[in-house]
Amino acid sequence: MSLRAAPSTGFLQSFLAVASASLRPAGPARSFLPLGARSWPAPLLPSIVIPIPGLVSDIWESILKAVPKKKTSHMKKRHRQMAGKGLKDVTSLNKCSGCGRVKRAHYLCPHCVMSIKKWFSNDFSPRREKTEWEKKDQEKRMDQRKHKVDEIKAEESKIDETDIVDRKLHVKLHIGQSLRRKDAHITTSYSSKHFSSTKQQSKQYLQTHTIPDASPADIYSVATTPKHLITASGSSSLHIYSTSPTNDENIPYPLIQTLENAHKLGAHHISVSANGKTAASAGFGGELKIWSCNDEDDTPPWSARGSILDSAENSAAKNAGEIWSIALSEDGQFLAATTFDGRINVWDLNTLTSSEPATKLREYETKGSFGMSVALSSDGEFTASGHANGAVYLFNNTTGRLAHSLQGLVKPVRTVAFSPASKFLAAGGDAKVIALYDVKNGEQVANLTGSQSWVMSLDWSDSGENLLSGAYDGKAKVWSVERRECVATQTESDKTLWAVKWLPKTPMTRNETFVTVGANRSISFYREASGG
Protein backbone atom coordinates (compact mmCIF):
# COMPACT_ATOMS: atom_id res chain seq x y z
CA MET A 1 0.00 0.00 0.00
CA SER A 2 1.55 3.38 -1.02
CA LEU A 3 0.70 6.70 0.56
CA ARG A 4 1.90 10.14 -0.59
CA ALA A 5 2.49 12.74 2.11
CA ALA A 6 3.79 16.29 2.38
CA PRO A 7 6.19 16.04 5.37
CA SER A 8 9.94 16.15 4.92
CA THR A 9 12.10 13.17 4.08
CA GLY A 10 13.83 13.02 7.45
CA PHE A 11 10.56 12.93 9.33
CA LEU A 12 9.24 10.13 7.18
CA GLN A 13 12.38 8.09 7.56
CA SER A 14 12.23 8.41 11.34
CA PHE A 15 8.55 7.36 11.35
CA LEU A 16 9.27 4.43 9.08
CA ALA A 17 11.94 3.15 11.44
CA VAL A 18 9.59 3.32 14.42
CA ALA A 19 6.78 1.57 12.53
CA SER A 20 9.06 -1.16 11.32
CA ALA A 21 10.47 -1.73 14.79
CA SER A 22 7.01 -2.14 16.33
CA LEU A 23 5.62 -4.44 13.66
CA ARG A 24 8.70 -6.60 12.93
CA PRO A 25 11.18 -8.41 15.16
CA ALA A 26 14.49 -6.76 16.00
CA GLY A 27 17.07 -6.99 13.19
CA PRO A 28 19.04 -4.94 10.76
CA ALA A 29 17.19 -1.95 9.48
CA ARG A 30 15.80 -2.24 5.95
CA SER A 31 14.31 0.31 3.70
CA PHE A 32 11.29 -0.65 1.66
CA LEU A 33 10.88 1.11 -1.68
CA PRO A 34 8.43 0.44 -4.45
CA LEU A 35 9.71 -1.29 -7.56
CA GLY A 36 8.87 1.68 -9.72
CA ALA A 37 11.17 3.92 -7.70
CA ARG A 38 14.25 2.06 -8.99
CA SER A 39 13.52 2.79 -12.64
CA TRP A 40 12.00 6.23 -12.40
CA PRO A 41 13.64 9.36 -11.15
CA ALA A 42 12.98 10.33 -7.59
CA PRO A 43 9.73 12.28 -7.21
CA LEU A 44 9.36 15.44 -5.28
CA LEU A 45 7.66 13.54 -2.46
CA PRO A 46 9.04 10.08 -1.77
CA SER A 47 6.68 7.05 -1.45
CA ILE A 48 6.13 5.21 1.84
CA VAL A 49 5.14 1.55 2.21
CA ILE A 50 3.48 0.49 5.51
CA PRO A 51 3.03 -3.31 5.85
CA ILE A 52 -0.31 -4.40 7.39
CA PRO A 53 0.00 -7.74 9.17
CA GLY A 54 -2.49 -10.67 8.77
CA LEU A 55 -3.85 -9.93 12.24
CA VAL A 56 -5.79 -6.96 10.89
CA SER A 57 -7.97 -9.22 8.73
CA ASP A 58 -8.93 -11.27 11.78
CA ILE A 59 -9.78 -8.10 13.67
CA TRP A 60 -12.00 -6.99 10.80
CA GLU A 61 -13.90 -10.28 10.78
CA SER A 62 -14.52 -10.00 14.51
CA ILE A 63 -15.86 -6.48 14.01
CA LEU A 64 -18.29 -7.74 11.38
CA LYS A 65 -19.49 -10.50 13.68
CA ALA A 66 -20.15 -8.01 16.47
CA VAL A 67 -22.60 -6.03 14.33
CA PRO A 68 -26.18 -7.12 15.36
CA LYS A 69 -28.21 -8.85 12.68
CA LYS A 70 -31.85 -8.20 11.96
CA LYS A 71 -33.95 -10.28 14.36
CA THR A 72 -37.69 -10.80 14.83
CA SER A 73 -38.86 -9.61 18.21
CA HIS A 74 -40.69 -11.86 20.65
CA MET A 75 -43.79 -9.66 20.44
CA LYS A 76 -43.93 -10.09 16.65
CA LYS A 77 -43.64 -13.85 17.01
CA ARG A 78 -46.45 -13.84 19.57
CA HIS A 79 -48.67 -11.75 17.28
CA ARG A 80 -48.07 -14.17 14.44
CA GLN A 81 -48.97 -17.09 16.69
CA MET A 82 -52.16 -15.40 17.85
CA ALA A 83 -53.01 -14.71 14.20
CA GLY A 84 -53.08 -18.47 13.65
CA LYS A 85 -49.74 -19.06 11.95
CA GLY A 86 -48.19 -21.02 14.80
CA LEU A 87 -51.22 -21.89 16.94
CA LYS A 88 -51.81 -25.56 17.66
CA ASP A 89 -55.19 -27.24 17.30
CA VAL A 90 -56.79 -26.98 20.73
CA THR A 91 -59.89 -29.03 21.59
CA SER A 92 -60.25 -28.03 25.23
CA LEU A 93 -63.50 -26.52 26.50
CA ASN A 94 -64.21 -23.32 28.36
CA LYS A 95 -67.11 -21.04 29.16
CA CYS A 96 -68.18 -18.22 26.89
CA SER A 97 -67.77 -14.86 28.62
CA GLY A 98 -70.89 -13.58 26.88
CA CYS A 99 -73.58 -16.23 27.42
CA GLY A 100 -71.84 -18.56 29.87
CA ARG A 101 -72.33 -21.68 27.76
CA VAL A 102 -69.63 -24.23 27.02
CA LYS A 103 -67.63 -23.71 23.82
CA ARG A 104 -64.33 -24.79 22.31
CA ALA A 105 -61.27 -22.82 23.35
CA HIS A 106 -59.99 -20.19 20.85
CA TYR A 107 -63.25 -20.44 18.87
CA LEU A 108 -66.18 -18.07 18.66
CA CYS A 109 -69.22 -19.10 20.67
CA PRO A 110 -71.80 -20.51 18.19
CA HIS A 111 -74.69 -19.43 20.44
CA CYS A 112 -73.52 -15.81 20.56
CA VAL A 113 -72.93 -15.77 16.79
CA MET A 114 -76.43 -17.09 16.18
CA SER A 115 -77.99 -14.52 18.54
CA ILE A 116 -76.13 -11.69 16.77
CA LYS A 117 -77.36 -12.94 13.40
CA LYS A 118 -80.93 -13.02 14.69
CA TRP A 119 -80.55 -9.54 16.18
CA PHE A 120 -79.32 -8.12 12.87
CA SER A 121 -82.05 -9.85 10.90
CA ASN A 122 -84.82 -8.65 13.26
CA ASP A 123 -83.73 -5.11 14.16
CA PHE A 124 -82.43 -4.05 10.73
CA SER A 125 -85.23 -5.46 8.64
CA PRO A 126 -87.32 -2.84 6.81
CA ARG A 127 -90.50 -1.87 8.65
CA ARG A 128 -93.51 -0.20 7.23
CA GLU A 129 -95.57 2.42 8.97
CA LYS A 130 -98.76 1.14 10.61
CA THR A 131 -102.06 2.40 9.32
CA GLU A 132 -104.63 4.08 11.52
CA TRP A 133 -106.80 0.97 11.50
CA GLU A 134 -103.87 -1.18 12.64
CA LYS A 135 -103.03 1.24 15.47
CA LYS A 136 -106.62 1.23 16.73
CA ASP A 137 -106.78 -2.55 16.51
CA GLN A 138 -103.57 -2.87 18.51
CA GLU A 139 -104.90 -0.54 21.23
CA LYS A 140 -108.07 -2.60 21.41
CA ARG A 141 -106.10 -5.81 21.91
CA MET A 142 -103.98 -4.21 24.62
CA ASP A 143 -107.15 -3.19 26.45
CA GLN A 144 -108.42 -6.76 26.22
CA ARG A 145 -105.15 -8.07 27.62
CA LYS A 146 -105.32 -5.60 30.52
CA HIS A 147 -108.92 -6.59 31.23
CA LYS A 148 -107.97 -10.28 31.38
CA VAL A 149 -105.12 -9.56 33.81
CA ASP A 150 -107.48 -7.57 36.05
CA GLU A 151 -109.85 -10.54 36.12
CA ILE A 152 -107.00 -12.80 37.24
CA LYS A 153 -106.10 -10.46 40.10
CA ALA A 154 -109.73 -10.33 41.20
CA GLU A 155 -110.02 -14.13 41.29
CA GLU A 156 -106.77 -14.74 43.19
CA SER A 157 -108.52 -14.40 46.54
CA LYS A 158 -111.04 -17.11 45.59
CA ILE A 159 -108.63 -19.89 44.64
CA ASP A 160 -105.98 -21.86 46.51
CA GLU A 161 -102.38 -20.68 46.65
CA THR A 162 -101.11 -23.81 44.90
CA ASP A 163 -103.29 -23.10 41.83
CA ILE A 164 -102.48 -19.39 41.42
CA VAL A 165 -99.34 -19.92 39.39
CA ASP A 166 -100.95 -22.57 37.18
CA ARG A 167 -104.01 -20.41 36.47
CA LYS A 168 -101.94 -17.32 35.66
CA LEU A 169 -99.72 -19.21 33.27
CA HIS A 170 -102.72 -20.86 31.58
CA VAL A 171 -104.51 -17.54 30.99
CA LYS A 172 -101.35 -15.77 29.80
CA LEU A 173 -100.55 -18.52 27.33
CA HIS A 174 -104.16 -18.52 26.09
CA ILE A 175 -104.10 -14.74 25.53
CA GLY A 176 -100.71 -14.85 23.85
CA GLN A 177 -101.75 -17.64 21.49
CA SER A 178 -105.00 -15.92 20.46
CA LEU A 179 -103.29 -12.58 19.88
CA ARG A 180 -100.50 -14.14 17.85
CA ARG A 181 -103.06 -15.85 15.63
CA LYS A 182 -104.91 -12.57 15.00
CA ASP A 183 -101.97 -10.28 14.36
CA ALA A 184 -99.21 -12.59 13.24
CA HIS A 185 -98.54 -10.33 10.25
CA ILE A 186 -98.13 -7.26 12.52
CA THR A 187 -96.40 -8.28 15.75
CA THR A 188 -94.46 -11.41 14.84
CA SER A 189 -91.09 -10.04 15.91
CA TYR A 190 -92.49 -8.64 19.18
CA SER A 191 -94.13 -11.88 20.28
CA SER A 192 -91.05 -13.98 19.46
CA LYS A 193 -88.81 -11.70 21.55
CA HIS A 194 -91.25 -11.63 24.46
CA PHE A 195 -91.71 -15.37 24.73
CA SER A 196 -88.01 -16.14 24.16
CA SER A 197 -87.12 -13.97 27.15
CA THR A 198 -89.66 -15.65 29.42
CA LYS A 199 -88.27 -19.05 28.43
CA GLN A 200 -84.92 -18.20 30.05
CA GLN A 201 -86.44 -17.63 33.50
CA SER A 202 -85.52 -19.99 36.33
CA LYS A 203 -87.91 -22.64 37.59
CA GLN A 204 -89.62 -22.54 40.95
CA TYR A 205 -90.30 -25.57 43.15
CA LEU A 206 -92.56 -25.63 46.21
CA GLN A 207 -92.11 -27.93 49.19
CA THR A 208 -95.49 -29.63 49.28
CA HIS A 209 -95.03 -32.22 52.04
CA THR A 210 -92.50 -33.52 54.57
CA ILE A 211 -92.54 -36.80 56.51
CA PRO A 212 -90.54 -36.05 59.69
CA ASP A 213 -88.72 -38.79 61.61
CA ALA A 214 -89.37 -41.31 58.84
CA SER A 215 -86.52 -43.47 60.18
CA PRO A 216 -84.62 -43.77 63.48
CA ALA A 217 -81.33 -43.45 61.52
CA ASP A 218 -80.05 -41.64 58.46
CA ILE A 219 -81.87 -42.46 55.22
CA TYR A 220 -79.14 -43.35 52.74
CA SER A 221 -81.10 -44.26 49.62
CA VAL A 222 -84.51 -43.87 48.01
CA ALA A 223 -86.16 -45.53 45.00
CA THR A 224 -89.38 -44.59 43.20
CA THR A 225 -91.87 -46.54 41.08
CA PRO A 226 -95.10 -45.37 39.44
CA LYS A 227 -96.98 -46.45 42.61
CA HIS A 228 -94.48 -46.72 45.47
CA LEU A 229 -91.54 -45.04 47.18
CA ILE A 230 -89.00 -47.22 49.03
CA THR A 231 -86.39 -45.96 51.50
CA ALA A 232 -83.26 -47.67 52.87
CA SER A 233 -81.70 -46.40 56.08
CA GLY A 234 -79.39 -47.33 58.92
CA SER A 235 -82.22 -49.26 60.55
CA SER A 236 -82.92 -52.92 59.77
CA SER A 237 -86.21 -52.25 57.96
CA LEU A 238 -87.21 -51.01 54.52
CA HIS A 239 -90.16 -48.59 54.41
CA ILE A 240 -92.61 -48.45 51.49
CA TYR A 241 -94.90 -45.46 50.85
CA SER A 242 -97.72 -45.04 48.35
CA THR A 243 -97.36 -42.30 45.72
CA SER A 244 -100.83 -42.80 44.23
CA PRO A 245 -103.24 -39.86 44.59
CA THR A 246 -105.28 -39.92 47.82
CA ASN A 247 -108.15 -37.90 49.21
CA ASP A 248 -106.34 -37.21 52.47
CA GLU A 249 -104.50 -33.89 52.05
CA ASN A 250 -102.74 -34.25 55.41
CA ILE A 251 -101.12 -37.59 54.46
CA PRO A 252 -100.62 -37.57 50.67
CA TYR A 253 -97.92 -40.29 50.85
CA PRO A 254 -99.04 -42.87 53.44
CA LEU A 255 -96.81 -45.67 54.76
CA ILE A 256 -98.30 -48.92 53.43
CA GLN A 257 -95.66 -51.57 54.26
CA THR A 258 -92.53 -52.17 56.35
CA LEU A 259 -90.12 -54.98 55.50
CA GLU A 260 -88.88 -55.93 58.96
CA ASN A 261 -85.34 -57.26 59.49
CA ALA A 262 -84.46 -56.87 55.82
CA HIS A 263 -80.85 -55.99 56.74
CA LYS A 264 -79.66 -56.46 60.31
CA LEU A 265 -76.97 -53.78 60.09
CA GLY A 266 -78.98 -51.45 57.89
CA ALA A 267 -79.04 -50.81 54.13
CA HIS A 268 -77.04 -48.26 52.17
CA HIS A 269 -78.34 -48.70 48.59
CA ILE A 270 -81.67 -49.62 47.00
CA SER A 271 -82.64 -49.80 43.33
CA VAL A 272 -85.84 -50.60 41.44
CA SER A 273 -86.65 -51.44 37.83
CA ALA A 274 -88.51 -48.95 35.65
CA ASN A 275 -91.60 -51.16 35.51
CA GLY A 276 -91.76 -51.20 39.32
CA LYS A 277 -91.86 -55.00 39.67
CA THR A 278 -88.33 -55.74 40.95
CA ALA A 279 -86.20 -54.14 43.66
CA ALA A 280 -82.73 -54.85 45.06
CA SER A 281 -81.23 -53.70 48.37
CA ALA A 282 -77.63 -53.85 49.64
CA GLY A 283 -76.84 -53.95 53.36
CA PHE A 284 -73.86 -52.96 55.46
CA GLY A 285 -73.34 -56.64 56.27
CA GLY A 286 -72.50 -57.39 52.62
CA GLU A 287 -75.79 -59.08 51.75
CA LEU A 288 -77.71 -58.34 48.54
CA LYS A 289 -81.44 -59.13 48.49
CA ILE A 290 -84.00 -59.16 45.69
CA TRP A 291 -87.68 -58.17 46.19
CA SER A 292 -90.74 -58.64 43.98
CA CYS A 293 -93.95 -56.62 43.74
CA ASN A 294 -97.35 -58.19 43.13
CA ASP A 295 -100.42 -56.37 41.82
CA GLU A 296 -102.94 -57.99 44.18
CA ASP A 297 -104.70 -55.53 46.46
CA ASP A 298 -105.43 -57.87 49.36
CA THR A 299 -101.77 -58.78 50.04
CA PRO A 300 -98.67 -56.72 50.91
CA PRO A 301 -97.22 -55.39 47.64
CA TRP A 302 -93.57 -56.39 48.23
CA SER A 303 -92.10 -59.75 49.22
CA ALA A 304 -88.65 -61.37 49.32
CA ARG A 305 -87.58 -63.20 46.16
CA GLY A 306 -84.07 -64.37 47.03
CA SER A 307 -80.47 -63.38 47.79
CA ILE A 308 -77.30 -63.09 45.72
CA LEU A 309 -73.92 -64.28 47.07
CA ASP A 310 -70.82 -62.78 45.48
CA SER A 311 -68.52 -65.79 45.99
CA ALA A 312 -68.45 -69.59 45.81
CA GLU A 313 -69.14 -69.83 49.55
CA ASN A 314 -72.68 -70.79 50.37
CA SER A 315 -73.00 -68.34 53.24
CA ALA A 316 -75.35 -65.43 53.72
CA ALA A 317 -72.85 -63.45 55.81
CA LYS A 318 -70.57 -61.45 53.53
CA ASN A 319 -67.69 -59.12 54.18
CA ALA A 320 -68.72 -55.49 54.48
CA GLY A 321 -67.90 -53.67 51.26
CA GLU A 322 -67.89 -56.79 49.07
CA ILE A 323 -71.11 -55.44 47.53
CA TRP A 324 -71.54 -51.67 47.57
CA SER A 325 -73.41 -49.70 44.89
CA ILE A 326 -76.13 -51.50 42.89
CA ALA A 327 -78.25 -50.80 39.80
CA LEU A 328 -81.12 -52.64 38.10
CA SER A 329 -81.89 -52.65 34.39
CA GLU A 330 -85.09 -51.12 33.10
CA ASP A 331 -86.90 -54.47 32.81
CA GLY A 332 -85.44 -55.85 36.05
CA GLN A 333 -83.59 -58.74 34.40
CA PHE A 334 -80.01 -57.63 35.05
CA LEU A 335 -78.36 -56.40 38.24
CA ALA A 336 -74.95 -54.69 38.47
CA ALA A 337 -72.96 -54.17 41.68
CA THR A 338 -69.55 -52.74 42.55
CA THR A 339 -67.03 -54.07 45.09
CA PHE A 340 -64.40 -52.60 47.38
CA ASP A 341 -61.58 -53.73 45.04
CA GLY A 342 -63.04 -52.11 41.91
CA ARG A 343 -64.80 -55.08 40.29
CA ILE A 344 -68.22 -54.72 38.64
CA ASN A 345 -70.41 -57.83 38.58
CA VAL A 346 -73.54 -58.32 36.46
CA TRP A 347 -76.13 -61.03 37.22
CA ASP A 348 -79.12 -62.43 35.34
CA LEU A 349 -82.06 -62.33 37.77
CA ASN A 350 -84.21 -64.58 35.58
CA THR A 351 -82.16 -67.52 36.90
CA LEU A 352 -82.69 -66.53 40.56
CA THR A 353 -84.86 -68.82 42.70
CA SER A 354 -85.37 -69.28 46.41
CA SER A 355 -82.86 -72.14 46.40
CA GLU A 356 -80.49 -71.23 43.54
CA PRO A 357 -78.47 -68.02 43.24
CA ALA A 358 -78.51 -65.90 40.10
CA THR A 359 -76.06 -66.58 37.29
CA LYS A 360 -73.18 -64.15 36.99
CA LEU A 361 -72.90 -62.96 33.38
CA ARG A 362 -70.04 -60.47 33.55
CA GLU A 363 -67.20 -59.52 35.87
CA TYR A 364 -65.44 -56.34 34.80
CA GLU A 365 -61.98 -55.59 36.16
CA THR A 366 -60.61 -52.10 36.83
CA LYS A 367 -57.45 -50.72 38.45
CA GLY A 368 -58.54 -51.82 41.93
CA SER A 369 -60.00 -48.54 43.18
CA PHE A 370 -63.14 -48.68 45.35
CA GLY A 371 -66.31 -48.80 43.22
CA MET A 372 -68.49 -46.06 44.72
CA SER A 373 -71.28 -45.91 42.11
CA VAL A 374 -72.73 -47.88 39.21
CA ALA A 375 -75.47 -47.40 36.60
CA LEU A 376 -77.06 -49.38 33.76
CA SER A 377 -78.28 -47.70 30.58
CA SER A 378 -81.98 -47.91 29.75
CA ASP A 379 -81.28 -49.98 26.63
CA GLY A 380 -79.07 -52.37 28.64
CA GLU A 381 -76.08 -51.88 26.34
CA PHE A 382 -73.71 -50.11 28.75
CA THR A 383 -72.60 -50.32 32.38
CA ALA A 384 -70.94 -47.28 33.98
CA SER A 385 -69.00 -47.15 37.24
CA GLY A 386 -67.43 -44.37 39.32
CA HIS A 387 -64.44 -45.01 41.58
CA ALA A 388 -62.62 -43.47 44.53
CA ASN A 389 -59.62 -42.44 42.42
CA GLY A 390 -61.81 -40.24 40.20
CA ALA A 391 -62.00 -42.70 37.30
CA VAL A 392 -65.22 -43.33 35.36
CA TYR A 393 -65.43 -46.49 33.25
CA LEU A 394 -67.94 -47.35 30.54
CA PHE A 395 -68.33 -51.05 29.66
CA ASN A 396 -70.14 -52.59 26.68
CA ASN A 397 -72.36 -55.41 27.95
CA THR A 398 -72.64 -56.98 24.50
CA THR A 399 -68.92 -57.44 23.94
CA GLY A 400 -67.94 -57.59 27.61
CA ARG A 401 -65.11 -55.10 27.05
CA LEU A 402 -64.19 -51.62 28.23
CA ALA A 403 -65.71 -49.10 25.82
CA HIS A 404 -64.33 -45.84 27.27
CA SER A 405 -62.22 -44.69 30.19
CA LEU A 406 -63.65 -41.25 30.95
CA GLN A 407 -61.43 -38.53 32.36
CA GLY A 408 -62.15 -35.16 33.92
CA LEU A 409 -62.75 -35.88 37.61
CA VAL A 410 -59.69 -36.44 39.80
CA LYS A 411 -61.57 -36.93 43.07
CA PRO A 412 -63.96 -39.69 44.25
CA VAL A 413 -66.99 -40.17 41.99
CA ARG A 414 -69.96 -40.86 44.27
CA THR A 415 -72.75 -41.02 41.69
CA VAL A 416 -73.24 -41.78 37.99
CA ALA A 417 -76.49 -41.72 36.00
CA PHE A 418 -77.51 -42.34 32.38
CA SER A 419 -79.96 -40.06 30.58
CA PRO A 420 -83.34 -41.62 29.65
CA ALA A 421 -82.26 -42.03 26.00
CA SER A 422 -78.80 -43.35 27.03
CA LYS A 423 -77.15 -40.50 25.11
CA PHE A 424 -75.37 -38.83 28.03
CA LEU A 425 -73.74 -39.99 31.25
CA ALA A 426 -73.61 -37.67 34.27
CA ALA A 427 -70.99 -38.11 36.99
CA GLY A 428 -70.43 -36.18 40.22
CA GLY A 429 -68.58 -36.42 43.50
CA ASP A 430 -65.99 -34.68 45.64
CA ALA A 431 -64.82 -32.44 42.78
CA LYS A 432 -68.02 -30.34 43.25
CA VAL A 433 -68.54 -30.52 39.49
CA ILE A 434 -71.06 -32.53 37.46
CA ALA A 435 -69.44 -33.83 34.27
CA LEU A 436 -71.52 -34.77 31.22
CA TYR A 437 -70.11 -37.34 28.79
CA ASP A 438 -71.23 -38.48 25.35
CA VAL A 439 -71.84 -42.22 25.65
CA LYS A 440 -71.16 -42.89 21.97
CA ASN A 441 -67.64 -41.43 21.71
CA GLY A 442 -66.72 -40.98 25.39
CA GLU A 443 -65.99 -37.25 25.07
CA GLN A 444 -66.77 -34.80 27.85
CA VAL A 445 -69.34 -32.36 26.49
CA ALA A 446 -70.01 -30.11 29.49
CA ASN A 447 -69.25 -29.29 33.11
CA LEU A 448 -72.07 -28.16 35.41
CA THR A 449 -70.45 -25.89 37.99
CA GLY A 450 -72.03 -24.09 40.93
CA SER A 451 -72.23 -26.70 43.67
CA GLN A 452 -70.42 -25.63 46.83
CA SER A 453 -70.08 -29.13 48.29
CA TRP A 454 -69.71 -32.80 47.36
CA VAL A 455 -72.32 -34.13 44.94
CA MET A 456 -73.85 -37.21 46.58
CA SER A 457 -76.68 -38.18 44.21
CA LEU A 458 -77.86 -37.55 40.62
CA ASP A 459 -81.09 -38.37 38.80
CA TRP A 460 -82.47 -37.47 35.35
CA SER A 461 -86.03 -36.33 34.75
CA ASP A 462 -88.31 -38.43 32.52
CA SER A 463 -87.90 -36.02 29.60
CA GLY A 464 -84.12 -35.78 29.98
CA GLU A 465 -84.28 -31.97 30.04
CA ASN A 466 -83.40 -31.56 33.72
CA LEU A 467 -80.86 -33.14 36.04
CA LEU A 468 -81.41 -33.33 39.81
CA SER A 469 -78.51 -33.31 42.27
CA GLY A 470 -78.20 -33.64 46.04
CA ALA A 471 -75.15 -32.32 47.88
CA TYR A 472 -73.34 -32.79 51.17
CA ASP A 473 -74.35 -29.28 52.34
CA GLY A 474 -78.07 -30.14 52.18
CA LYS A 475 -78.86 -28.35 48.90
CA ALA A 476 -80.89 -29.90 46.09
CA LYS A 477 -80.32 -28.35 42.67
CA VAL A 478 -82.15 -28.68 39.37
CA TRP A 479 -79.94 -28.23 36.30
CA SER A 480 -81.03 -27.43 32.76
CA VAL A 481 -79.10 -29.70 30.41
CA GLU A 482 -79.72 -27.43 27.42
CA ARG A 483 -78.63 -24.22 29.16
CA ARG A 484 -75.86 -25.94 31.17
CA GLU A 485 -76.76 -24.09 34.36
CA CYS A 486 -78.67 -24.41 37.63
CA VAL A 487 -82.30 -23.27 37.35
CA ALA A 488 -83.51 -24.01 40.90
CA THR A 489 -82.02 -24.57 44.36
CA GLN A 490 -83.88 -25.96 47.38
CA THR A 491 -82.48 -25.98 50.92
CA GLU A 492 -84.36 -27.53 53.81
CA SER A 493 -81.47 -27.85 56.26
CA ASP A 494 -77.68 -27.89 56.30
CA LYS A 495 -77.59 -31.67 56.84
CA THR A 496 -76.39 -34.03 54.13
CA LEU A 497 -78.71 -35.14 51.34
CA TRP A 498 -77.73 -38.76 50.72
CA ALA A 499 -80.16 -39.35 47.83
CA VAL A 500 -82.56 -37.46 45.53
CA LYS A 501 -85.08 -38.89 43.05
CA TRP A 502 -87.69 -37.69 40.57
CA LEU A 503 -91.14 -39.24 40.94
CA PRO A 504 -92.24 -40.91 37.68
CA LYS A 505 -94.77 -38.88 35.73
CA THR A 506 -98.24 -40.40 35.49
CA PRO A 507 -101.43 -39.27 33.71
CA MET A 508 -102.69 -38.00 37.08
CA THR A 509 -99.70 -35.70 37.71
CA ARG A 510 -99.22 -32.51 35.73
CA ASN A 511 -96.07 -31.12 37.34
CA GLU A 512 -92.65 -32.58 38.03
CA THR A 513 -92.08 -33.75 41.61
CA PHE A 514 -88.90 -34.91 43.30
CA VAL A 515 -88.07 -36.30 46.74
CA THR A 516 -85.01 -35.86 48.97
CA VAL A 517 -83.71 -37.95 51.90
CA GLY A 518 -80.66 -37.61 54.09
CA ALA A 519 -79.15 -37.09 57.49
CA ASN A 520 -82.18 -35.20 58.84
CA ARG A 521 -84.07 -38.56 58.78
CA SER A 522 -87.06 -37.03 56.99
CA ILE A 523 -88.57 -37.35 53.51
CA SER A 524 -89.30 -34.09 51.65
CA PHE A 525 -91.37 -33.66 48.49
CA TYR A 526 -91.04 -30.73 46.05
CA ARG A 527 -93.41 -29.86 43.19
CA GLU A 528 -92.82 -27.63 40.20
CA ALA A 529 -94.72 -24.36 40.59
CA SER A 530 -95.85 -24.06 36.96
CA GLY A 531 -98.38 -25.65 34.69
CA GLY A 532 -97.43 -28.96 33.16
Buried (B, 14 or more C-beta within 10 A) or exposed (E): EEEEEEEEEEEBEEBBEEEBEEEEEEEEEEEEEEEEBEEEEEEEEBBBEEEEEEEEEEEEEEEEEEEEEEEEEEEEEEEEEEEEEEEEEEEEBBBBEEBEBBBEEBEEBEBBEEBEEEEEEEEEEEEEEEEEEBEEBBEEBEEEBEEEBEEBEEEEEEEEEEEBBBBBBEBBEEBBEEBBEEBEEBBEEEBEBEEEEEEEEEBEBBEBBBBEEBBEEBBBBBBBBEBBBBBBBBBBBBBBBBBEEEEEEEEBBEBBBEBEEBBEBBBBBBBBBBEBBBBBBBBBBBBBBBBBBEEEEEEEBBEEBBBBBBEEEEEEEBEBBBBBBBBBBBBBBBBBBBBBBBBBBBBBBEEBEEEEBBEBBBEBEBEEBBBBBBBBBBEBBBBBBBBBBBBBBBBEBEEEEEBBEBEBBEBBBBBBBBBBEBBBBBBBBBBBBBBBBBBEEBBBBBBBEBBEBBBBBBBBBEEBBBBBBBBBBBBBBBBBBEBBBBBBBBEBBEBBBBBBBBBBBEEEBBBBBBBBBBBBBBBBBBBBBBBE
